Amino acid sequence: MNTLIYDIKRFFRNANALNRLIIINVAVYVSVQILSSLFHVFLVSPKYYTAIMQHLMVPADIGKLILQPWSLFTYMFLHEEFFHILFNMLWLWIFGQIFIYYKGGKSLITVYVLGGLCGGILYVIAFNVLPLFVNSVHVSYALGASAGILAIVIATATLVPNYNINLILIGPVPLKYIAIFSVASDLISLHSDNAGGHIAHIGGAIFGFIYIKQMQKGNNLGKWFENILDSLKSFFKPKPKIRVAHKRPLTDEQFAEKKKANQDQIDLI
């Protein structure tokens, strides 16, 4: 077991930022599925599973959110359905590789997390402000990595709009058109049963666009978050063992002999 844990830690430590995001999402998904299976096998009431999930999902109700502020972060790594996480991870893999090539892993994590955070905040605001959601605000929850991923998609398209991706049956398509289609699709779907999810997507997309535009002007909106990442990295990084060596100081005679020997060697050379 110790060897397995060590191998997992080493694999995660050696993975780049993109793979780490995917690993975390998949690990959380597998954990949720195992928990669901165990509750089912041991006949545990479904209400306990629902309660656990609701504490990890972001609630639209501000009163509930105040009691579980961590959910604004945990929701963006949480999936229940297989195809939900499958398509999300495919999008993350495709666009994450392009983004990380131009901006690096630290910026990738920054856009994912802050994009997801903006998506969650916009979702909460919309459900508490728009009359359409007045009857569902107390029972609505959001989960999934889509807001953070769409932030990466839009950020990448804003950064390199004419970069082509080969789509099956279509051929090469510039990223700017994929980005436009993605946002338009979310806007069209605001009247669907998953309106909250699409609002969160739009929040992530807005952040991704603004992040790159500001970076092109020399302003890094995620610098504060990158500083937090650096602090966490240095905190968890193992400190090297320092060996202190003590030498007895030379006497005047020993110092003179050593100096003469060095000079003789130099003269010989």
Secondary structure, DSSP 8 states (H G I E B T S, - for coil): -HHHHHHHHHHHHHS-HHHHHHHHHHHHHHHHHHHHHHHHHTT--HHHHHHHHHHHSEES-HHHHHH-TTHHHHGGG---SHHHHHHHHHHHHHHHHHHHHHH-HHHHHHHHHHHHHHHHHHHHHHHHHSGGGTTTTTT-EE-SSHHHHHHHHHHHHHHSTT-EEEETTTEEEEHHHHHHHHHHHHHHGGGSTTHHHHHHHHHHHHHHHHHHHHHHTT--TTHHHHHHHHHHHHHHS--------------HHHHHHHHHHHHHHHHH-
